[in-house]
Amino acid sequence: MEKWILYFIIYLVVINIVTFLVMGLDKWKAKRGSWRIQESALFTFVVFGGGIGGILGMIHFHHKTKKKKFQIGFPLILILEVAFLVYLFIKL
């Protein structure tokens, strides 16, 4: 395996763990009526590769599950990113 692929996999694991934890933190803050993480920041984590962590965070923490833009947006971003990666790896 080429080194850059290993680094990319490590990056994806880390960004997904961070995204999952950020979803949990935002839910925790919501329950306490505290300052919240902006929705745009949550989407930014997903756009930068944290789609699986974001979706798992939604499910596990029951967070943002009633908002259509999250129900549709997180999976759509993940699907587009996976399609793009498949395209890139086919071209390599």
C-alpha positions in Angstrom: 0.0 0.0 0.0 1.3 3.4 -0.9 2.1 5.7 2.0 -0.4 8.5 0.9 -3.3 5.9 1.0 -2.4 5.0 4.5 -2.3 8.7 5.5 -5.6 9.3 3.8 -7.2 6.3 5.7 -5.9 7.6 9.0 -7.2 11.1 8.1 -10.7 9.6 7.4 -10.7 7.7 10.6 -9.7 10.7 12.6 -12.2 13.2 11.0 -15.0 10.7 11.4 -14.2 10.2 15.1 -14.0 14.0 15.6 -17.3 14.5 13.7 -19.0 11.9 15.9 -17.7 13.5 19.0 -18.7 17.0 17.9 -22.3 15.8 17.3 -22.3 14.4 20.8 -20.9 17.6 22.2 -23.6 19.6 20.4 -26.3 17.3 21.7 -24.9 17.6 25.3 -24.9 21.4 25.0 -28.5 21.4 23.6 -29.7 19.5 26.6 -28.2 22.0 28.9 -29.3 25.1 27.0 -25.7 26.1 26.5 -23.9 27.7 23.6 -24.3 25.5 20.5 -22.1 24.5 17.6 -23.3 26.2 14.4 -25.0 23.9 11.9 -22.7 25.2 9.2 -19.8 23.9 11.3 -21.4 20.5 11.6 -21.8 20.4 7.8 -18.2 21.5 7.4 -16.9 18.5 9.3 -19.0 16.2 7.1 -17.8 17.9 3.9 -14.2 17.4 5.0 -14.8 13.6 5.1 -16.7 13.1 8.4 -19.9 11.8 6.8 -19.9 8.4 8.5 -19.2 10.0 11.9 -21.9 12.6 11.3 -24.5 10.0 10.4 -23.5 7.7 13.3 -23.6 10.7 15.6 -27.1 11.6 14.5 -28.3 8.1 15.1 -26.4 7.4 18.4 -27.1 10.8 20.0 -30.6 11.2 18.4 -29.4 14.6 17.3 -30.6 16.6 14.4 -32.7 13.6 13.3 -35.8 15.7 12.7 -34.2 18.3 10.5 -34.6 17.5 6.8 -31.4 19.3 5.8 -29.4 16.9 8.1 -31.5 13.8 7.2 -30.8 14.4 3.5 -27.6 16.5 3.6 -25.3 14.2 5.5 -26.1 11.1 3.5 -26.0 13.0 0.2 -22.6 14.5 0.9 -21.3 11.1 1.9 -22.6 9.5 -1.3 -21.1 12.2 -3.4 -17.7 11.9 -1.7 -17.7 8.1 -2.1 -18.6 8.4 -5.8 -15.8 11.0 -6.2 -13.3 8.7 -4.5 -14.4 5.7 -6.6 -13.9 7.8 -9.7 -10.4 8.9 -8.6 -9.3 5.4 -7.8 -10.6 4.1 -11.1 -8.6 6.9 -12.9 -5.3 6.0 -11.0 
